[in-house]
Amino acid sequence: MRSRFSIRLKERRNELGMRQGDLAEVCDLTPAAISQFETDLRKPSYESLQKLSTGLYVTIDFLIGRKELETEDYLADSRVAEMLEGC
């Protein structure tokens, strides 16, 4: 059974329309590392968690399953901020 982290990582990456290579590039990680995180073959370091949460516009707490997506997670996404500009 896959961990909550691996499931959320893959689901959020897919929600943003990113390939593993895209996420790896944004986070300065390797595509192999992203694949291993998503299949529970490897656990991320704290530094990698920080990079992943930034690249996916979510908190570390969301990625590791401590909370659900909240308003601040969506507002951290620059694309959402652009859409709301001027509202």
Biopython code that builds the backbone (N, CA, C, O; Angstrom):
import numpy as np
from Bio.PDB.StructureBuilder import StructureBuilder

atoms = [
    (1, "MET", "N", (0.838, -1.178, 0.000)),
    (1, "MET", "CA", (0.000, 0.000, 0.000)),
    (1, "MET", "C", (0.886, 1.246, 0.000)),
    (1, "MET", "O", (1.834, 1.346, 0.780)),
    (2, "ARG", "N", (0.569, 2.185, -0.878)),
    (2, "ARG", "CA", (1.366, 3.401, -0.991)),
    (2, "ARG", "C", (1.065, 4.362, 0.155)),
    (2, "ARG", "O", (-0.047, 4.391, 0.682)),
    (3, "SER", "N", (2.066, 5.143, 0.527)),
    (3, "SER", "CA", (1.902, 6.117, 1.605)),
    (3, "SER", "C", (1.041, 7.284, 1.140)),
    (3, "SER", "O", (0.887, 7.529, -0.056)),
    (4, "ARG", "N", (0.491, 7.988, 2.102)),
    (4, "ARG", "CA", (-0.313, 9.172, 1.794)),
    (4, "ARG", "C", (0.539, 10.194, 1.039)),
    (4, "ARG", "O", (0.053, 10.852, 0.119)),
    (5, "PHE", "N", (1.822, 10.326, 1.432)),
    (5, "PHE", "CA", (2.722, 11.257, 0.753)),
    (5, "PHE", "C", (2.844, 10.921, -0.726)),
    (5, "PHE", "O", (2.690, 11.801, -1.573)),
    (6, "SER", "N", (3.117, 9.666, -1.048)),
    (6, "SER", "CA", (3.327, 9.299, -2.453)),
    (6, "SER", "C", (2.055, 9.521, -3.278)),
    (6, "SER", "O", (2.124, 9.947, -4.432)),
    (7, "ILE", "N", (0.916, 9.236, -2.690)),
    (7, "ILE", "CA", (-0.358, 9.430, -3.382)),
    (7, "ILE", "C", (-0.614, 10.914, -3.629)),
    (7, "ILE", "O", (-0.979, 11.314, -4.735)),
    (8, "ARG", "N", (-0.421, 11.723, -2.595)),
    (8, "ARG", "CA", (-0.676, 13.164, -2.734)),
    (8, "ARG", "C", (0.315, 13.815, -3.697)),
    (8, "ARG", "O", (-0.050, 14.706, -4.464)),
    (9, "LEU", "N", (1.552, 13.373, -3.653)),
    (9, "LEU", "CA", (2.563, 13.919, -4.556)),
    (9, "LEU", "C", (2.147, 13.708, -6.008)),
    (9, "LEU", "O", (2.158, 14.644, -6.808)),
    (10, "LYS", "N", (1.784, 12.488, -6.338)),
    (10, "LYS", "CA", (1.410, 12.172, -7.714)),
    (10, "LYS", "C", (0.105, 12.868, -8.111)),
    (10, "LYS", "O", (-0.002, 13.409, -9.212)),
    (11, "GLU", "N", (-0.883, 12.853, -7.218)),
    (11, "GLU", "CA", (-2.161, 13.488, -7.533)),
    (11, "GLU", "C", (-1.997, 14.985, -7.765)),
    (11, "GLU", "O", (-2.567, 15.535, -8.706)),
    (12, "ARG", "N", (-1.222, 15.643, -6.912)),
    (12, "ARG", "CA", (-1.052, 17.090, -7.060)),
    (12, "ARG", "C", (-0.262, 17.412, -8.330)),
    (12, "ARG", "O", (-0.575, 18.374, -9.032)),
    (13, "ARG", "N", (0.755, 16.610, -8.621)),
    (13, "ARG", "CA", (1.525, 16.817, -9.853)),
    (13, "ARG", "C", (0.605, 16.705, -11.067)),
    (13, "ARG", "O", (0.675, 17.519, -11.987)),
    (14, "ASN", "N", (-0.252, 15.694, -11.059)),
    (14, "ASN", "CA", (-1.195, 15.510, -12.167)),
    (14, "ASN", "C", (-2.218, 16.640, -12.239)),
    (14, "ASN", "O", (-2.580, 17.071, -13.333)),
    (15, "GLU", "N", (-2.694, 17.132, -11.079)),
    (15, "GLU", "CA", (-3.635, 18.255, -11.061)),
    (15, "GLU", "C", (-3.049, 19.471, -11.756)),
    (15, "GLU", "O", (-3.763, 20.224, -12.418)),
    (16, "LEU", "N", (-1.747, 19.658, -11.602)),
    (16, "LEU", "CA", (-1.072, 20.809, -12.200)),
    (16, "LEU", "C", (-0.618, 20.538, -13.631)),
    (16, "LEU", "O", (-0.016, 21.402, -14.267)),
    (17, "GLY", "N", (-0.905, 19.346, -14.135)),
    (17, "GLY", "CA", (-0.551, 19.004, -15.505)),
    (17, "GLY", "C", (0.941, 18.855, -15.729)),
    (17, "GLY", "O", (1.445, 19.120, -16.821)),
    (18, "MET", "N", (1.640, 18.432, -14.695)),
    (18, "MET", "CA", (3.088, 18.297, -14.778)),
    (18, "MET", "C", (3.484, 16.840, -14.976)),
    (18, "MET", "O", (2.850, 15.927, -14.447)),
    (19, "ARG", "N", (4.551, 16.643, -15.752)),
    (19, "ARG", "CA", (5.178, 15.318, -15.838)),
    (19, "ARG", "C", (6.220, 15.229, -14.729)),
    (19, "ARG", "O", (6.590, 16.245, -14.139)),
    (20, "GLN", "N", (6.689, 14.031, -14.447)),
    (20, "GLN", "CA", (7.709, 13.873, -13.419)),
    (20, "GLN", "C", (8.935, 14.726, -13.741)),
    (20, "GLN", "O", (9.526, 15.328, -12.845)),
    (21, "GLY", "N", (9.313, 14.776, -15.005)),
    (21, "GLY", "CA", (10.465, 15.572, -15.414)),
    (21, "GLY", "C", (10.253, 17.060, -15.189)),
    (21, "GLY", "O", (11.181, 17.780, -14.820)),
    (22, "ASP", "N", (9.015, 17.522, -15.416)),
    (22, "ASP", "CA", (8.691, 18.933, -15.179)),
    (22, "ASP", "C", (8.873, 19.284, -13.702)),
    (22, "ASP", "O", (9.500, 20.285, -13.355)),
    (23, "LEU", "N", (8.307, 18.434, -12.844)),
    (23, "LEU", "CA", (8.409, 18.674, -11.405)),
    (23, "LEU", "C", (9.864, 18.600, -10.954)),
    (23, "LEU", "O", (10.309, 19.413, -10.144)),
    (24, "ALA", "N", (10.591, 17.640, -11.471)),
    (24, "ALA", "CA", (12.001, 17.500, -11.120)),
    (24, "ALA", "C", (12.769, 18.763, -11.472)),
    (24, "ALA", "O", (13.592, 19.232, -10.686)),
    (25, "GLU", "N", (12.507, 19.311, -12.638)),
    (25, "GLU", "CA", (13.204, 20.519, -13.079)),
    (25, "GLU", "C", (12.879, 21.708, -12.182)),
    (25, "GLU", "O", (13.774, 22.448, -11.774)),
    (26, "VAL", "N", (11.597, 21.887, -11.877)),
    (26, "VAL", "CA", (11.165, 22.997, -11.027)),
    (26, "VAL", "C", (11.781, 22.881, -9.628)),
    (26, "VAL", "O", (12.120, 23.888, -9.006)),
    (27, "CYS", "N", (11.920, 21.659, -9.149)),
    (27, "CYS", "CA", (12.390, 21.432, -7.777)),
    (27, "CYS", "C", (13.885, 21.151, -7.671)),
    (27, "CYS", "O", (14.394, 20.908, -6.577)),
    (28, "ASP", "N", (14.584, 21.181, -8.791)),
    (28, "ASP", "CA", (16.012, 20.873, -8.800)),
    (28, "ASP", "C", (16.282, 19.482, -8.218)),
    (28, "ASP", "O", (17.187, 19.286, -7.407)),
    (29, "LEU", "N", (15.469, 18.532, -8.662)),
    (29, "LEU", "CA", (15.621, 17.124, -8.305)),
    (29, "LEU", "C", (15.720, 16.335, -9.599)),
    (29, "LEU", "O", (15.564, 16.902, -10.681)),
    (30, "THR", "N", (15.974, 15.045, -9.507)),
    (30, "THR", "CA", (16.021, 14.222, -10.713)),
    (30, "THR", "C", (14.654, 13.584, -10.962)),
    (30, "THR", "O", (13.895, 13.359, -10.019)),
    (31, "PRO", "N", (14.336, 13.291, -12.227)),
    (31, "PRO", "CA", (13.097, 12.572, -12.508)),
    (31, "PRO", "C", (13.055, 11.219, -11.777)),
    (31, "PRO", "O", (11.990, 10.768, -11.354)),
    (32, "ALA", "N", (14.211, 10.587, -11.637)),
    (32, "ALA", "CA", (14.267, 9.303, -10.922)),
    (32, "ALA", "C", (13.843, 9.477, -9.466)),
    (32, "ALA", "O", (13.144, 8.626, -8.916)),
    (33, "ALA", "N", (14.262, 10.578, -8.841)),
    (33, "ALA", "CA", (13.873, 10.835, -7.447)),
    (33, "ALA", "C", (12.362, 11.004, -7.341)),
    (33, "ALA", "O", (11.740, 10.450, -6.434)),
    (34, "ILE", "N", (11.768, 11.760, -8.254)),
    (34, "ILE", "CA", (10.308, 11.956, -8.235)),
    (34, "ILE", "C", (9.608, 10.607, -8.382)),
    (34, "ILE", "O", (8.662, 10.315, -7.652)),
    (35, "SER", "N", (10.068, 9.793, -9.316)),
    (35, "SER", "CA", (9.489, 8.463, -9.517)),
    (35, "SER", "C", (9.606, 7.616, -8.257)),
    (35, "SER", "O", (8.654, 6.939, -7.869)),
    (36, "GLN", "N", (10.760, 7.651, -7.626)),
    (36, "GLN", "CA", (10.963, 6.859, -6.405)),
    (36, "GLN", "C", (10.103, 7.369, -5.258)),
    (36, "GLN", "O", (9.610, 6.569, -4.462)),
    (37, "PHE", "N", (9.911, 8.672, -5.155)),
    (37, "PHE", "CA", (9.020, 9.213, -4.114)),
    (37, "PHE", "C", (7.585, 8.761, -4.361)),
    (37, "PHE", "O", (6.872, 8.401, -3.425)),
    (38, "GLU", "N", (7.165, 8.781, -5.622)),
    (38, "GLU", "CA", (5.777, 8.423, -5.959)),
    (38, "GLU", "C", (5.489, 6.938, -5.806)),
    (38, "GLU", "O", (4.330, 6.547, -5.665)),
    (39, "THR", "N", (6.512, 6.114, -5.832)),
    (39, "THR", "CA", (6.320, 4.665, -5.693)),
    (39, "THR", "C", (6.807, 4.134, -4.346)),
    (39, "THR", "O", (6.903, 2.923, -4.147)),
    (40, "ASP", "N", (7.109, 5.040, -3.434)),
    (40, "ASP", "CA", (7.559, 4.677, -2.086)),
    (40, "ASP", "C", (8.872, 3.895, -2.058)),
    (40, "ASP", "O", (9.145, 3.181, -1.093)),
    (41, "LEU", "N", (9.674, 4.022, -3.092)),
    (41, "LEU", "CA", (10.977, 3.372, -3.079)),
    (41, "LEU", "C", (12.007, 4.209, -2.336)),
    (41, "LEU", "O", (13.085, 3.727, -1.987)),
    (42, "ARG", "N", (11.660, 5.470, -2.098)),
    (42, "ARG", "CA", (12.579, 6.397, -1.433)),
    (42, "ARG", "C", (11.763, 7.449, -0.702)),
    (42, "ARG", "O", (10.731, 7.904, -1.196)),
    (43, "LYS", "N", (12.229, 7.829, 0.466)),
    (43, "LYS", "CA", (11.581, 8.890, 1.245)),
    (43, "LYS", "C", (12.361, 10.185, 1.041)),
    (43, "LYS", "O", (13.592, 10.168, 1.019)),
    (44, "PRO", "N", (11.657, 11.307, 0.893)),
    (44, "PRO", "CA", (12.345, 12.575, 0.663)),
    (44, "PRO", "C", (12.988, 13.125, 1.935)),
    (44, "PRO", "O", (12.497, 12.896, 3.040)),
    (45, "SER", "N", (14.078, 13.846, 1.764)),
    (45, "SER", "CA", (14.684, 14.581, 2.871)),
    (45, "SER", "C", (13.795, 15.789, 3.160)),
    (45, "SER", "O", (12.877, 16.092, 2.398)),
    (46, "TYR", "N", (14.076, 16.467, 4.259)),
    (46, "TYR", "CA", (13.315, 17.676, 4.565)),
    (46, "TYR", "C", (13.532, 18.725, 3.474)),
    (46, "TYR", "O", (12.595, 19.421, 3.083)),
    (47, "GLU", "N", (14.764, 18.834, 2.986)),
    (47, "GLU", "CA", (15.060, 19.788, 1.912)),
    (47, "GLU", "C", (14.242, 19.468, 0.660)),
    (47, "GLU", "O", (13.714, 20.372, 0.011)),
    (48, "SER", "N", (14.139, 18.190, 0.325)),
    (48, "SER", "CA", (13.336, 17.802, -0.843)),
    (48, "SER", "C", (11.861, 18.089, -0.617)),
    (48, "SER", "O", (11.168, 18.519, -1.539)),
    (49, "LEU", "N", (11.367, 17.856, 0.605)),
    (49, "LEU", "CA", (9.972, 18.181, 0.918)),
    (49, "LEU", "C", (9.698, 19.671, 0.728)),
    (49, "LEU", "O", (8.651, 20.056, 0.207)),
    (50, "GLN", "N", (10.644, 20.503, 1.152)),
    (50, "GLN", "CA", (10.488, 21.946, 0.972)),
    (50, "GLN", "C", (10.406, 22.298, -0.508)),
    (50, "GLN", "O", (9.551, 23.085, -0.917)),
    (51, "LYS", "N", (11.287, 21.721, -1.304)),
    (51, "LYS", "CA", (11.293, 21.993, -2.744)),
    (51, "LYS", "C", (10.001, 21.514, -3.394)),
    (51, "LYS", "O", (9.424, 22.213, -4.226)),
    (52, "LEU", "N", (9.549, 20.326, -3.014)),
    (52, "LEU", "CA", (8.330, 19.767, -3.590)),
    (52, "LEU", "C", (7.106, 20.600, -3.218)),
    (52, "LEU", "O", (6.250, 20.860, -4.064)),
    (53, "SER", "N", (7.024, 21.013, -1.970)),
    (53, "SER", "CA", (5.860, 21.805, -1.559)),
    (53, "SER", "C", (5.835, 23.141, -2.292)),
    (53, "SER", "O", (4.766, 23.620, -2.670)),
    (54, "THR", "N", (6.986, 23.739, -2.493)),
    (54, "THR", "CA", (7.059, 24.994, -3.238)),
    (54, "THR", "C", (6.674, 24.772, -4.698)),
    (54, "THR", "O", (5.884, 25.533, -5.258)),
    (55, "GLY", "N", (7.225, 23.742, -5.306)),
    (55, "GLY", "CA", (6.955, 23.462, -6.709)),
    (55, "GLY", "C", (5.523, 23.059, -6.994)),
    (55, "GLY", "O", (5.028, 23.244, -8.106)),
    (56, "LEU", "N", (4.850, 22.504, -5.981)),
    (56, "LEU", "CA", (3.463, 22.064, -6.148)),
    (56, "LEU", "C", (2.459, 23.043, -5.541)),
    (56, "LEU", "O", (1.255, 22.788, -5.563)),
    (57, "TYR", "N", (2.944, 24.156, -5.003)),
    (57, "TYR", "CA", (2.088, 25.196, -4.429)),
    (57, "TYR", "C", (1.216, 24.673, -3.286)),
    (57, "TYR", "O", (0.034, 25.003, -3.196)),
    (58, "VAL", "N", (1.806, 23.865, -2.426)),
    (58, "VAL", "CA", (1.098, 23.342, -1.256)),
    (58, "VAL", "C", (2.039, 23.388, -0.063)),
    (58, "VAL", "O", (3.232, 23.658, -0.208)),
    (59, "THR", "N", (1.498, 23.125, 1.102)),
    (59, "THR", "CA", (2.333, 23.060, 2.299)),
    (59, "THR", "C", (2.894, 21.650, 2.461)),
    (59, "THR", "O", (2.382, 20.683, 1.898)),
    (60, "ILE", "N", (3.953, 21.571, 3.243)),
    (60, "ILE", "CA", (4.499, 20.250, 3.578)),
    (60, "ILE", "C", (3.443, 19.454, 4.328)),
    (60, "ILE", "O", (3.303, 18.251, 4.109)),
    (61, "ASP", "N", (2.699, 20.110, 5.209)),
    (61, "ASP", "CA", (1.636, 19.416, 5.956)),
    (61, "ASP", "C", (0.636, 18.752, 5.026)),
    (61, "ASP", "O", (0.175, 17.646, 5.306)),
    (62, "PHE", "N", (0.294, 19.409, 3.923)),
    (62, "PHE", "CA", (-0.610, 18.775, 2.969)),
    (62, "PHE", "C", (0.062, 17.548, 2.358)),
    (62, "PHE", "O", (-0.540, 16.475, 2.301)),
    (63, "LEU", "N", (1.305, 17.697, 1.900)),
    (63, "LEU", "CA", (1.980, 16.576, 1.235)),
    (63, "LEU", "C", (2.094, 15.346, 2.120)),
    (63, "LEU", "O", (1.940, 14.222, 1.642)),
    (64, "ILE", "N", (2.362, 15.546, 3.406)),
    (64, "ILE", "CA", (2.543, 14.381, 4.266)),
    (64, "ILE", "C", (1.248, 13.908, 4.923)),
    (64, "ILE", "O", (1.250, 12.968, 5.718)),
    (65, "GLY", "N", (0.140, 14.572, 4.579)),
    (65, "GLY", "CA", (-1.163, 14.087, 5.032)),
    (65, "GLY", "C", (-1.654, 14.636, 6.340)),
    (65, "GLY", "O", (-2.602, 14.097, 6.911)),
    (66, "ARG", "N", (-1.042, 15.694, 6.839)),
    (66, "ARG", "CA", (-1.493, 16.273, 8.106)),
    (66, "ARG", "C", (-2.711, 17.169, 7.941)),
    (66, "ARG", "O", (-3.443, 17.406, 8.902)),
    (67, "LYS", "N", (-2.935, 17.672, 6.717)),
    (67, "LYS", "CA", (-4.102, 18.526, 6.487)),
    (67, "LYS", "C", (-4.519, 18.427, 5.029)),
    (67, "LYS", "O", (-3.799, 17.895, 4.184)),
    (68, "GLU", "N", (-5.698, 18.954, 4.765)),
    (68, "GLU", "CA", (-6.213, 18.993, 3.404)),
    (68, "GLU", "C", (-5.808, 20.317, 2.758)),
    (68, "GLU", "O", (-5.295, 21.211, 3.430)),
    (69, "LEU", "N", (-6.040, 20.434, 1.462)),
    (69, "LEU", "CA", (-5.769, 21.706, 0.792)),
    (69, "LEU", "C", (-6.659, 22.781, 1.379)),
    (69, "LEU", "O", (-7.848, 22.565, 1.612)),
    (70, "GLU", "N", (-6.074, 23.938, 1.615)),
    (70, "GLU", "CA", (-6.826, 25.057, 2.167)),
    (70, "GLU", "C", (-6.621, 26.274, 1.286)),
    (70, "GLU", "O", (-5.814, 26.254, 0.356)),
    (71, "THR", "N", (-7.341, 27.309, 1.580)),
    (71, "THR", "CA", (-7.295, 28.520, 0.773)),
    (71, "THR", "C", (-5.876, 29.010, 0.564)),
    (71, "THR", "O", (-5.517, 29.390, -0.550)),
    (72, "GLU", "N", (-5.052, 29.013, 1.618)),
    (72, "GLU", "CA", (-3.691, 29.536, 1.458)),
    (72, "GLU", "C", (-2.870, 28.724, 0.474)),
    (72, "GLU", "O", (-1.955, 29.254, -0.155)),
    (73, "ASP", "N", (-3.187, 27.436, 0.332)),
    (73, "ASP", "CA", (-2.476, 26.611, -0.649)),
    (73, "ASP", "C", (-2.794, 27.092, -2.061)),
    (73, "ASP", "O", (-1.901, 27.204, -2.901)),
    (74, "TYR", "N", (-4.056, 27.373, -2.316)),
    (74, "TYR", "CA", (-4.444, 27.840, -3.644)),
    (74, "TYR", "C", (-3.902, 29.239, -3.929)),
    (74, "TYR", "O", (-3.505, 29.536, -5.056)),
    (75, "LEU", "N", (-3.886, 30.089, -2.915)),
    (75, "LEU", "CA", (-3.394, 31.447, -3.108)),
    (75, "LEU", "C", (-1.886, 31.483, -3.325)),
    (75, "LEU", "O", (-1.370, 32.451, -3.884)),
    (76, "ALA", "N", (-1.176, 30.458, -2.898)),
    (76, "ALA", "CA", (0.270, 30.390, -3.108)),
    (76, "ALA", "C", (0.601, 30.117, -4.572)),
    (76, "ALA", "O", (1.727, 30.350, -5.012)),
    (77, "ASP", "N", (-0.374, 29.625, -5.321)),
    (77, "ASP", "CA", (-0.176, 29.345, -6.740)),
    (77, "ASP", "C", (-0.254, 30.661, -7.497)),
    (77, "ASP", "O", (-1.299, 31.313, -7.502)),
    (78, "SER", "N", (0.832, 31.056, -8.131)),
    (78, "SER", "CA", (0.878, 32.347, -8.826)),
    (78, "SER", "C", (-0.179, 32.449, -9.913)),
    (78, "SER", "O", (-0.638, 33.546, -10.230)),
    (79, "ARG", "N", (-0.572, 31.311, -10.490)),
    (79, "ARG", "CA", (-1.610, 31.347, -11.528)),
    (79, "ARG", "C", (-2.949, 31.754, -10.941)),
    (79, "ARG", "O", (-3.709, 32.491, -11.568)),
    (80, "VAL", "N", (-3.235, 31.279, -9.747)),
    (80, "VAL", "CA", (-4.492, 31.653, -9.069)),
    (80, "VAL", "C", (-4.446, 33.130, -8.702)),
    (80, "VAL", "O", (-5.425, 33.855, -8.880)),
    (81, "ALA", "N", (-3.299, 33.568, -8.186)),
    (81, "ALA", "CA", (-3.161, 34.979, -7.820)),
    (81, "ALA", "C", (-3.394, 35.887, -9.021)),
    (81, "ALA", "O", (-4.021, 36.939, -8.893)),
    (82, "GLU", "N", (-2.896, 35.489, -10.179)),
    (82, "GLU", "CA", (-3.099, 36.276, -11.406)),
    (82, "GLU", "C", (-4.574, 36.336, -11.771)),
    (82, "GLU", "O", (-5.075, 37.390, -12.162)),
    (83, "MET", "N", (-5.272, 35.209, -11.644)),
    (83, "MET", "CA", (-6.701, 35.179, -11.980)),
    (83, "MET", "C", (-7.498, 36.079, -11.046)),
    (83, "MET", "O", (-8.485, 36.682, -11.468)),
    (84, "LEU", "N", (-7.086, 36.183, -9.778)),
    (84, "LEU", "CA", (-7.834, 36.959, -8.797)),
    (84, "LEU", "C", (-7.428, 38.428, -8.783)),
    (84, "LEU", "O", (-8.081, 39.251, -8.141)),
    (85, "GLU", "N", (-6.361, 38.750, -9.484)),
    (85, "GLU", "CA", (-5.899, 40.136, -9.504)),
    (85, "GLU", "C", (-6.996, 41.054, -10.020)),
    (85, "GLU", "O", (-7.604, 40.810, -11.062)),
    (86, "GLY", "N", (-7.227, 42.098, -9.273)),
    (86, "GLY", "CA", (-8.236, 43.075, -9.671)),
    (86, "GLY", "C", (-9.638, 42.740, -9.219)),
    (86, "GLY", "O", (-10.565, 43.506, -9.483)),
    (87, "CYS", "N", (-9.819, 41.624, -8.548)),
    (87, "CYS", "CA", (-11.170, 41.261, -8.059)),
    (87, "CYS", "C", (-11.483, 41.964, -6.762)),
    (87, "CYS", "O", (-12.566, 41.781, -6.206)),
]
sb = StructureBuilder()
sb.init_structure("model")
sb.init_model(0)
sb.init_chain("A")
sb.init_seg("    ")
for serial, (resi, resn, name, xyz) in enumerate(atoms, 1):
    if name == "N":
        sb.init_residue(resn, " ", resi, " ")
    sb.init_atom(name, np.array(xyz, "f"), 0.0, 1.0, " ", f" {name:<3s}", serial, name[0])
structure = sb.get_structure()
